[in-house]
Amino acid sequence: MDKVLVEIFVPVANTSFDVFIPQTSKMSEIVQLVSGTFTELSGGKFKANAESVLCDAKTGDIFNINLSVYELGIHNGSKLILI
């Protein structure tokens, strides 16, 4: 399984995490996975819920959760924001 290394910034915790994510996974799976993990890693500052989303850090565009990481053009070094 091919993975890409991305940086995910969590504004509410004012911290970033480098994460490997599989290119074939749907964004809905990635959001669920990272939001749960970051709830723990942020010491509870970030609280995952059904409205959590990942955005492109450059444009602020919210990623379509029905598309795969590959289809969205996310690659090594991409910067994302979790809100």
BAPAVO-709144 format. One record per residue: x, y, z of N, C-alpha, C, CB in turn. Coordinates in steps of 0.2 Angstrom, whole numbers, plus 2048, in hexadecimal, padded with zeros to 3 digits. Glycine has a CB too. Layout:
% residues N
<miza n_x="X" n_y="Y" n_z="Z" ca_x="X" ca_y="Y" ca_z="Z" c_x="X" c_y="Y" c_z="Z" cb_x="X" cb_y="Y" cb_z="Z"/>
...
This chain:
% residues 83
<miza n_x="804" n_y="7FA" n_z="800" ca_x="800" ca_y="800" ca_z="800" c_x="804" c_y="806" c_z="800" cb_x="7FB" cb_y="800" cb_z="806"/>
<miza n_x="803" n_y="80B" n_z="7FB" ca_x="807" ca_y="811" ca_z="7FB" c_x="804" c_y="816" c_z="800" cb_x="807" cb_y="813" cb_z="7F4"/>
<miza n_x="809" n_y="819" n_z="803" ca_x="807" ca_y="81E" ca_z="808" c_x="80B" c_y="825" c_z="806" cb_x="808" cb_y="81C" cb_z="80F"/>
<miza n_x="808" n_y="82A" n_z="808" ca_x="80B" ca_y="831" ca_z="808" c_x="80C" c_y="834" c_z="80F" cb_x="807" cb_y="835" cb_z="803"/>
<miza n_x="811" n_y="838" n_z="80F" ca_x="812" ca_y="83B" ca_z="815" c_x="80F" c_y="842" c_z="815" cb_x="81A" cb_y="83B" cb_z="817"/>
<miza n_x="80B" n_y="844" n_z="819" ca_x="808" ca_y="84B" ca_z="819" c_x="808" c_y="84E" c_z="820" cb_x="800" cb_y="84A" cb_z="817"/>
<miza n_x="808" n_y="854" n_z="820" ca_x="808" ca_y="858" ca_z="827" c_x="801" c_y="85A" c_z="828" cb_x="80D" cb_y="85E" cb_z="826"/>
<miza n_x="7FE" n_y="859" n_z="82E" ca_x="7F7" ca_y="85B" ca_z="830" c_x="7F8" c_y="85F" c_z="836" cb_x="7F3" cb_y="854" cb_z="831"/>
<miza n_x="7F5" n_y="865" n_z="835" ca_x="7F5" ca_y="86B" ca_z="83A" c_x="7EE" c_y="86B" c_z="83D" cb_x="7F7" cb_y="872" cb_z="837"/>
<miza n_x="7EF" n_y="86B" n_z="844" ca_x="7E8" ca_y="86B" ca_z="848" c_x="7E8" c_y="872" c_z="84B" cb_x="7E8" cb_y="865" cb_z="84D"/>
<miza n_x="7E5" n_y="877" n_z="848" ca_x="7E5" ca_y="87D" ca_z="84B" c_x="7E3" c_y="87E" c_z="852" cb_x="7E0" cb_y="882" cb_z="847"/>
<miza n_x="7DE" n_y="87A" n_z="855" ca_x="7DB" ca_y="87B" ca_z="85C" c_x="7E1" c_y="879" c_z="861" cb_x="7D5" cb_y="877" cb_z="85D"/>
<miza n_x="7E5" n_y="874" n_z="85E" ca_x="7EB" ca_y="872" ca_z="863" c_x="7F1" c_y="876" c_z="861" cb_x="7EC" cb_y="86B" cb_z="862"/>
<miza n_x="7F1" n_y="87A" n_z="85C" ca_x="7F7" ca_y="87E" ca_z="859" c_x="7FD" c_y="879" c_z="858" cb_x="7F9" cb_y="883" cb_z="85E"/>
<miza n_x="7FC" n_y="873" n_z="855" ca_x="801" ca_y="86E" ca_z="854" c_x="800" c_y="86B" c_z="84E" cb_x="801" cb_y="869" cb_z="85A"/>
<miza n_x="806" n_y="868" n_z="84B" ca_x="806" ca_y="864" ca_z="845" c_x="808" c_y="85D" c_z="846" cb_x="80A" cb_y="868" cb_z="83F"/>
<miza n_x="806" n_y="859" n_z="842" ca_x="808" ca_y="852" ca_z="842" c_x="80A" c_y="850" c_z="83B" cb_x="803" cb_y="84D" cb_z="845"/>
<miza n_x="80F" n_y="84C" n_z="83A" ca_x="811" ca_y="849" ca_z="834" c_x="80E" c_y="842" c_z="834" cb_x="819" cb_y="848" cb_z="833"/>
<miza n_x="80A" n_y="840" n_z="82F" ca_x="807" ca_y="83A" ca_z="82F" c_x="807" c_y="837" c_z="828" cb_x="7FF" cb_y="83B" cb_z="830"/>
<miza n_x="808" n_y="830" n_z="828" ca_x="808" ca_y="82C" ca_z="822" c_x="801" c_y="82A" c_z="821" cb_x="80D" cb_y="826" cb_z="822"/>
<miza n_x="7FE" n_y="82B" n_z="81B" ca_x="7F7" ca_y="829" ca_z="819" c_x="7F7" c_y="825" c_z="813" cb_x="7F2" cb_y="82F" cb_z="819"/>
<miza n_x="7F3" n_y="820" n_z="812" ca_x="7F3" ca_y="81C" ca_z="80C" c_x="7EF" c_y="820" c_z="806" cb_x="7EF" cb_y="815" cb_z="80D"/>
<miza n_x="7F2" n_y="81F" n_z="800" ca_x="7F0" ca_y="823" ca_z="7FB" c_x="7E9" c_y="820" c_z="7F8" cb_x="7F4" cb_y="822" cb_z="7F5"/>
<miza n_x="7E8" n_y="81A" n_z="7FA" ca_x="7E1" ca_y="817" ca_z="7F7" c_x="7DB" c_y="818" c_z="7FC" cb_x="7E3" cb_y="80F" cb_z="7F6"/>
<miza n_x="7DD" n_y="81A" n_z="802" ca_x="7D7" ca_y="81B" ca_z="807" c_x="7D3" c_y="821" c_z="805" cb_x="7DA" cb_y="81C" cb_z="80E"/>
<miza n_x="7CC" n_y="821" n_z="806" ca_x="7C8" ca_y="826" ca_z="805" c_x="7C9" c_y="82B" c_z="80B" cb_x="7C0" cb_y="824" cb_z="806"/>
<miza n_x="7C8" n_y="832" n_z="809" ca_x="7C9" ca_y="837" ca_z="80E" c_x="7C5" c_y="836" c_z="814" cb_x="7C8" cb_y="83E" cb_z="80B"/>
<miza n_x="7BF" n_y="833" n_z="813" ca_x="7BB" ca_y="832" ca_z="819" c_x="7BE" c_y="82E" c_z="81E" cb_x="7B4" cb_y="82F" cb_z="817"/>
<miza n_x="7C2" n_y="829" n_z="81C" ca_x="7C5" ca_y="824" ca_z="820" c_x="7CB" c_y="828" c_z="824" cb_x="7C8" cb_y="81E" cb_z="81D"/>
<miza n_x="7CF" n_y="82C" n_z="820" ca_x="7D4" ca_y="830" ca_z="823" c_x="7D2" c_y="835" c_z="828" cb_x="7D8" cb_y="833" cb_z="81D"/>
<miza n_x="7CD" n_y="838" n_z="827" ca_x="7CA" ca_y="83D" ca_z="82C" c_x="7C8" c_y="839" c_z="832" cb_x="7C4" cb_y="841" cb_z="829"/>
<miza n_x="7C5" n_y="834" n_z="832" ca_x="7C3" ca_y="830" ca_z="838" c_x="7C9" c_y="82E" c_z="83B" cb_x="7BF" cb_y="82A" cb_z="836"/>
<miza n_x="7CE" n_y="82B" n_z="838" ca_x="7D4" ca_y="828" ca_z="83B" c_x="7D8" c_y="82E" c_z="83E" cb_x="7D8" cb_y="825" cb_z="836"/>
<miza n_x="7DA" n_y="833" n_z="83B" ca_x="7DE" ca_y="839" ca_z="83E" c_x="7DA" c_y="83D" c_z="843" cb_x="7E0" cb_y="83D" cb_z="838"/>
<miza n_x="7D4" n_y="83E" n_z="842" ca_x="7D0" ca_y="842" ca_z="847" c_x="7D0" c_y="83E" c_z="84E" cb_x="7C9" cb_y="843" cb_z="845"/>
<miza n_x="7CF" n_y="838" n_z="84E" ca_x="7CF" ca_y="834" ca_z="854" c_x="7D6" c_y="834" c_z="857" cb_x="7CD" cb_y="82D" cb_z="853"/>
<miza n_x="7DB" n_y="833" n_z="853" ca_x="7E2" ca_y="833" ca_z="856" c_x="7E4" c_y="839" c_z="859" cb_x="7E7" cb_y="831" cb_z="850"/>
<miza n_x="7E2" n_y="83F" n_z="855" ca_x="7E4" ca_y="845" ca_z="857" c_x="7E0" c_y="848" c_z="85E" cb_x="7E3" cb_y="84A" cb_z="852"/>
<miza n_x="7DB" n_y="845" n_z="85F" ca_x="7D7" ca_y="846" ca_z="865" c_x="7DB" c_y="844" c_z="86B" cb_x="7D0" cb_y="843" cb_z="865"/>
<miza n_x="7DE" n_y="83E" n_z="86A" ca_x="7E3" ca_y="83C" ca_z="86F" c_x="7E9" c_y="83F" c_z="870" cb_x="7E4" cb_y="834" cb_z="86E"/>
<miza n_x="7EC" n_y="841" n_z="86A" ca_x="7F3" ca_y="844" ca_z="86A" c_x="7F3" c_y="84B" c_z="86C" cb_x="7F6" cb_y="843" cb_z="863"/>
<miza n_x="7ED" n_y="84E" n_z="86B" ca_x="7ED" ca_y="855" ca_z="86D" c_x="7EB" c_y="856" c_z="874" cb_x="7E8" cb_y="859" cb_z="868"/>
<miza n_x="7EA" n_y="851" n_z="878" ca_x="7E9" ca_y="852" ca_z="87F" c_x="7E2" c_y="854" c_z="880" cb_x="7ED" cb_y="856" cb_z="882"/>
<miza n_x="7DD" n_y="853" n_z="87B" ca_x="7D6" ca_y="855" ca_z="87C" c_x="7D5" c_y="85C" c_z="879" cb_x="7D4" cb_y="854" cb_z="883"/>
<miza n_x="7DA" n_y="85F" n_z="877" ca_x="7D8" ca_y="866" ca_z="874" c_x="7D4" c_y="865" c_z="86D" cb_x="7DF" cb_y="86A" cb_z="872"/>
<miza n_x="7D6" n_y="860" n_z="869" ca_x="7D1" ca_y="85F" ca_z="863" c_x="7CD" c_y="859" c_z="865" cb_x="7D6" cb_y="85D" cb_z="85D"/>
<miza n_x="7C6" n_y="85A" n_z="864" ca_x="7C1" ca_y="855" ca_z="865" c_x="7BE" c_y="853" c_z="85E" cb_x="7BC" cb_y="857" cb_z="86A"/>
<miza n_x="7BF" n_y="84D" n_z="85D" ca_x="7BD" ca_y="84A" ca_z="856" c_x="7B5" c_y="84A" c_z="857" cb_x="7C0" cb_y="843" cb_z="855"/>
<miza n_x="7B2" n_y="84B" n_z="851" ca_x="7AB" ca_y="84A" ca_z="851" c_x="7A9" c_y="849" c_z="849" cb_x="7A7" cb_y="851" cb_z="853"/>
<miza n_x="7A2" n_y="848" n_z="848" ca_x="7A0" ca_y="847" ca_z="841" c_x="7A1" c_y="84C" c_z="83C" cb_x="799" cb_y="845" cb_z="841"/>
<miza n_x="7A3" n_y="852" n_z="83F" ca_x="7A4" ca_y="858" ca_z="83A" c_x="7AB" c_y="85A" c_z="839" cb_x="7A1" cb_y="85E" cb_z="83D"/>
<miza n_x="7B0" n_y="856" n_z="83C" ca_x="7B7" ca_y="857" ca_z="83A" c_x="7B8" c_y="856" c_z="833" cb_x="7BB" cb_y="851" cb_z="83F"/>
<miza n_x="7BD" n_y="85A" n_z="831" ca_x="7BF" ca_y="85A" ca_z="829" c_x="7C6" c_y="85C" c_z="829" cb_x="7BA" cb_y="85F" cb_z="825"/>
<miza n_x="7C9" n_y="859" n_z="823" ca_x="7CF" ca_y="85B" ca_z="821" c_x="7CF" c_y="860" c_z="81B" cb_x="7D4" cb_y="855" cb_z="81F"/>
<miza n_x="7D3" n_y="865" n_z="81C" ca_x="7D4" ca_y="86A" ca_z="816" c_x="7DB" c_y="86B" c_z="814" cb_x="7D1" cb_y="871" cb_z="819"/>
<miza n_x="7DB" n_y="86D" n_z="80E" ca_x="7E2" ca_y="86F" ca_z="80B" c_x="7E4" c_y="875" c_z="80E" cb_x="7E1" cb_y="870" cb_z="803"/>
<miza n_x="7EA" n_y="875" n_z="811" ca_x="7ED" ca_y="87B" ca_z="814" c_x="7EE" c_y="881" c_z="810" cb_x="7F3" cb_y="879" cb_z="818"/>
<miza n_x="7F0" n_y="880" n_z="809" ca_x="7F1" ca_y="885" ca_z="805" c_x="7EB" c_y="889" c_z="803" cb_x="7F5" cb_y="883" cb_z="7FF"/>
<miza n_x="7E6" n_y="885" n_z="801" ca_x="7E0" ca_y="888" ca_z="7FE" c_x="7DA" c_y="889" c_z="803" cb_x="7DD" cb_y="884" cb_z="7F8"/>
<miza n_x="7DA" n_y="885" n_z="809" ca_x="7D5" ca_y="885" ca_z="80D" c_x="7CF" c_y="880" c_z="80B" cb_x="7D2" cb_y="88C" cb_z="80F"/>
<miza n_x="7CF" n_y="87D" n_z="805" ca_x="7CA" ca_y="879" ca_z="802" c_x="7C9" c_y="873" c_z="807" cb_x="7CB" cb_y="877" cb_z="7FB"/>
<miza n_x="7C3" n_y="871" n_z="808" ca_x="7C1" ca_y="86B" ca_z="80C" c_x="7C2" c_y="865" c_z="807" cb_x="7BA" cb_y="86B" cb_z="80F"/>
<miza n_x="7C5" n_y="860" n_z="809" ca_x="7C6" ca_y="85A" ca_z="804" c_x="7BF" c_y="856" c_z="804" cb_x="7CB" cb_y="855" cb_z="807"/>
<miza n_x="7BE" n_y="854" n_z="7FE" ca_x="7B8" ca_y="84F" ca_z="7FD" c_x="7B9" c_y="849" c_z="800" cb_x="7B6" cb_y="84F" cb_z="7F5"/>
<miza n_x="7B5" n_y="847" n_z="805" ca_x="7B6" ca_y="841" ca_z="809" c_x="7B4" c_y="83A" c_z="805" cb_x="7B2" cb_y="841" cb_z="80F"/>
<miza n_x="7B2" n_y="83B" n_z="7FF" ca_x="7B0" ca_y="835" ca_z="7FB" c_x="7B6" c_y="833" c_z="7F6" cb_x="7AA" cb_y="837" cb_z="7F7"/>
<miza n_x="7BB" n_y="838" n_z="7F6" ca_x="7C0" ca_y="836" ca_z="7F1" c_x="7C6" c_y="833" c_z="7F5" cb_x="7C2" cb_y="83D" cb_z="7ED"/>
<miza n_x="7CB" n_y="830" n_z="7F2" ca_x="7D1" ca_y="82D" ca_z="7F5" c_x="7D6" c_y="832" c_z="7F5" cb_x="7D3" cb_y="827" cb_z="7F1"/>
<miza n_x="7DB" n_y="831" n_z="7F9" ca_x="7E1" ca_y="836" ca_z="7FA" c_x="7E4" c_y="837" c_z="7F3" cb_x="7E6" cb_y="833" cb_z="7FF"/>
<miza n_x="7E5" n_y="832" n_z="7F0" ca_x="7E8" ca_y="832" ca_z="7E9" c_x="7E4" c_y="837" c_z="7E4" cb_x="7E9" cb_y="82B" cb_z="7E6"/>
<miza n_x="7DD" n_y="835" n_z="7E4" ca_x="7D8" ca_y="839" ca_z="7E0" c_x="7D8" c_y="841" c_z="7E2" cb_x="7D1" cb_y="837" cb_z="7E0"/>
<miza n_x="7DA" n_y="842" n_z="7E8" ca_x="7DA" ca_y="849" ca_z="7EA" c_x="7E1" c_y="84D" c_z="7E9" cb_x="7D9" cb_y="849" cb_z="7F2"/>
<miza n_x="7E5" n_y="849" n_z="7E6" ca_x="7EC" ca_y="84C" ca_z="7E5" c_x="7F0" c_y="84D" c_z="7EB" cb_x="7EB" cb_y="852" cb_z="7E1"/>
<miza n_x="7EF" n_y="84A" n_z="7F0" ca_x="7F3" ca_y="84A" ca_z="7F6" c_x="7F9" c_y="846" c_z="7F5" cb_x="7EF" cb_y="848" cb_z="7FD"/>
<miza n_x="7FF" n_y="849" n_z="7F7" ca_x="806" ca_y="846" ca_z="7F5" c_x="80A" c_y="847" c_z="7FB" cb_x="809" cb_y="849" cb_z="7EF"/>
<miza n_x="810" n_y="844" n_z="7FB" ca_x="815" ca_y="846" ca_z="800" c_x="816" c_y="84D" c_z="801" cb_x="81C" cb_y="842" cb_z="7FE"/>
<miza n_x="816" n_y="84F" n_z="807" ca_x="817" ca_y="856" ca_z="809" c_x="811" c_y="85B" c_z="809" cb_x="81C" cb_y="859" cb_z="804"/>
<miza n_x="80B" n_y="858" n_z="807" ca_x="805" ca_y="85C" ca_z="807" c_x="804" c_y="85E" c_z="80E" cb_x="7FF" cb_y="858" cb_z="804"/>
<miza n_x="801" n_y="864" n_z="80F" ca_x="7FF" ca_y="867" ca_z="815" c_x="7F8" c_y="867" c_z="816" cb_x="802" cb_y="86E" cb_z="817"/>
<miza n_x="7F5" n_y="864" n_z="81B" ca_x="7EE" ca_y="864" ca_z="81C" c_x="7EC" c_y="867" c_z="823" cb_x="7EB" cb_y="85C" cb_z="81C"/>
<miza n_x="7E6" n_y="869" n_z="824" ca_x="7E3" ca_y="86C" ca_z="82A" c_x="7DD" c_y="868" c_z="82C" cb_x="7E1" cb_y="873" cb_z="829"/>
<miza n_x="7DD" n_y="866" n_z="833" ca_x="7D8" ca_y="862" ca_z="836" c_x="7D4" c_y="867" c_z="83A" cb_x="7DB" cb_y="85C" cb_z="83A"/>
<miza n_x="7CD" n_y="867" n_z="838" ca_x="7C9" ca_y="86C" ca_z="83C" c_x="7C2" c_y="868" c_z="83E" cb_x="7C7" cb_y="872" cb_z="838"/>
